[in-house]
């Protein structure tokens, strides 16, 4: 059981690392003008689609890592549980919306802190994570 818990923790760290790296790459590709609606803090559809894809890739890789490290399939279930709990907590936390016009030369850190994402996307993220982890972990057990 301890190995499954360790696998879930290591896999979650892998997910966070992949999400950070791919989100940074997406930011470099799109920049502020591609990531946001003109002059606002509302995220653009290109950013939404990219973040959905990135979320799936990160979860899939996390599922693969978990399947390699865990003793059995329970490791992936623990990882899924962690992701769902953190995703729901994140979706339920009140977010203070950024106000005022968005400057043209906003940096990635400020963009991350000020972006206004649609509520449905916040709720979709744990679902994407569950599907990605499940597919990633099943691939290696078959």
RODO-2510 file (C-alpha; in nm, 4 decimals, decimal comma):
residues 142
     n   res          X          Y          Z
     1     x     0,0000     0,0000     0,0000
     2     x     0,2867     0,2360     0,0811
     3     x     0,4255     0,1852    -0,2690
     4     x     0,0876     0,2808    -0,4191
     5     x     0,0736     0,5981    -0,2106
     6     x     0,4305     0,6861    -0,3092
     7     x     0,3439     0,6178    -0,6750
     8     x     0,0453     0,8536    -0,6527
     9     x     0,2577     1,1297    -0,4986
    10     x     0,5406     1,0892    -0,7519
    11     x     0,2855     1,0815    -1,0345
    12     x     0,1146     1,3971    -0,9108
    13     x     0,4511     1,5727    -0,9076
    14     x     0,5081     1,4495    -1,2644
    15     x     0,1685     1,5896    -1,3675
    16     x     0,2488     1,9304    -1,2170
    17     x     0,5892     1,9370    -1,3893
    18     x     0,4391     1,8480    -1,7290
    19     x     0,1581     2,1031    -1,6868
    20     x     0,4076     2,3750    -1,5976
    21     x     0,6392     2,2967    -1,8880
    22     x     0,3642     2,2669    -2,1493
    23     x     0,1753     2,5720    -2,0208
    24     x     0,4957     2,7742    -2,0403
    25     x     0,5461     2,6546    -2,3967
    26     x     0,1868     2,7451    -2,4854
    27     x     0,2397     3,0914    -2,3332
    28     x     0,5549     3,1378    -2,5409
    29     x     0,3650     3,0352    -2,8543
    30     x     0,0509     3,2451    -2,7959
    31     x     0,1724     3,5340    -2,5835
    32     x    -0,0717     3,7662    -2,4112
    33     x    -0,2488     3,8588    -2,7341
    34     x    -0,3264     3,4942    -2,8138
    35     x    -0,4023     3,3834    -2,4591
    36     x    -0,6539     3,6589    -2,3781
    37     x    -0,9455     3,8331    -2,5411
    38     x    -0,8336     4,1771    -2,6686
    39     x    -0,7751     4,4206    -2,3816
    40     x    -0,9307     4,1955    -2,1155
    41     x    -0,8310     3,9247    -1,8694
    42     x    -1,0795     3,6782    -2,0257
    43     x    -0,8942     3,3794    -2,1705
    44     x    -0,9237     3,3223    -2,5451
    45     x    -1,0576     3,0047    -2,7026
    46     x    -0,7094     2,9102    -2,8247
    47     x    -0,5818     2,9123    -2,4680
    48     x    -0,8825     2,7103    -2,3505
    49     x    -0,8286     2,4421    -2,6170
    50     x    -0,4568     2,4348    -2,5467
    51     x    -0,5074     2,4011    -2,1729
    52     x    -0,7545     2,1148    -2,2218
    53     x    -0,5015     1,9300    -2,4382
    54     x    -0,2199     2,0053    -2,1939
    55     x    -0,4315     1,8809    -1,9027
    56     x    -0,4988     1,5524    -2,0797
    57     x    -0,1331     1,5016    -2,1759
    58     x    -0,0182     1,5761    -1,8212
    59     x    -0,2712     1,3366    -1,6702
    60     x    -0,1883     1,0663    -1,9245
    61     x     0,1825     1,0917    -1,8449
    62     x     0,1007     1,0897    -1,4733
    63     x    -0,1049     0,7733    -1,5243
    64     x     0,1851     0,6062    -1,7054
    65     x     0,4281     0,7026    -1,4290
    66     x     0,1864     0,5712    -1,1686
    67     x     0,1420     0,2387    -1,3493
    68     x     0,5200     0,1923    -1,3607
    69     x     0,5811     0,2789    -0,9947
    70     x     0,2689     0,1425    -0,8223
    71     x     0,2336    -0,2095    -0,6871
    72     x    -0,1070    -0,2519    -0,8530
    73     x    -0,4026    -0,0599    -1,0000
    74     x    -0,4832     0,0954    -0,6615
    75     x    -0,1998     0,3430    -0,7138
    76     x    -0,3880     0,4972    -1,0070
    77     x    -0,7081     0,5052    -0,8009
    78     x    -0,5269     0,6935    -0,5244
    79     x    -0,3891     0,9384    -0,7823
    80     x    -0,7373     0,9859    -0,9289
    81     x    -0,8737     1,0493    -0,5792
    82     x    -0,6073     1,3115    -0,5094
    83     x    -0,6737     1,4831    -0,8417
    84     x    -1,0527     1,4869    -0,7942
    85     x    -1,0318     1,6245    -0,4398
    86     x    -0,7857     1,8974    -0,5376
    87     x    -0,9847     1,9771    -0,8534
    88     x    -1,3138     2,0149    -0,6663
    89     x    -1,1515     2,2239    -0,3929
    90     x    -0,9998     2,4458    -0,6613
    91     x    -1,3334     2,4811    -0,8404
    92     x    -1,5128     2,5721    -0,5167
    93     x    -1,2577     2,8322    -0,4038
    94     x    -1,3712     3,1861    -0,4752
    95     x    -1,1587     3,3542    -0,7377
    96     x    -1,1094     3,7279    -0,7321
    97     x    -1,1513     3,8453    -1,0882
    98     x    -0,8939     4,0853    -1,2259
    99     x    -1,0361     4,4256    -1,3054
   100     x    -0,9437     4,6915    -1,5507
   101     x    -0,7922     4,6630    -1,8931
   102     x    -0,5103     4,4166    -1,9518
   103     x    -0,1765     4,5719    -2,0510
   104     x    -0,0232     4,4455    -2,3748
   105     x     0,3059     4,3401    -2,2150
   106     x     0,1835     4,1185    -1,9331
   107     x     0,4177     3,8469    -1,8060
   108     x     0,3296     3,4810    -1,7576
   109     x     0,3164     3,4987    -1,3766
   110     x     0,0851     3,8002    -1,3779
   111     x    -0,1266     3,6363    -1,6481
   112     x    -0,1589     3,3197    -1,4405
   113     x    -0,2692     3,5143    -1,1342
   114     x    -0,5116     3,7431    -1,3197
   115     x    -0,6663     3,5230    -1,5911
   116     x    -1,0442     3,4839    -1,5864
   117     x    -1,1271     3,1309    -1,6952
   118     x    -1,4823     3,0118    -1,7563
   119     x    -1,6294     2,8267    -1,4590
   120     x    -1,7094     2,5213    -1,6716
   121     x    -1,3392     2,4807    -1,7492
   122     x    -1,2531     2,4730    -1,3792
   123     x    -1,5010     2,1859    -1,3356
   124     x    -1,3870     2,0099    -1,6525
   125     x    -1,0225     1,9924    -1,5423
   126     x    -1,0709     1,7090    -1,2876
   127     x    -1,2720     1,5114    -1,5440
   128     x    -0,9926     1,5483    -1,8000
   129     x    -0,7473     1,4399    -1,5320
   130     x    -0,9445     1,1280    -1,4424
   131     x    -0,9727     1,0219    -1,8075
   132     x    -0,6043     1,0904    -1,8754
   133     x    -0,4835     0,9037    -1,5667
   134     x    -0,7124     0,6095    -1,6346
   135     x    -0,5992     0,5779    -1,9965
   136     x    -0,2327     0,6287    -1,9091
   137     x    -0,2343     0,3717    -1,6325
   138     x    -0,4375     0,1130    -1,8279
   139     x    -0,2035     0,1244    -2,1244
   140     x     0,0799    -0,0282    -1,9238
   141     x    -0,1323    -0,2874    -1,7404
   142     x    -0,2776    -0,4457    -2,0563
***
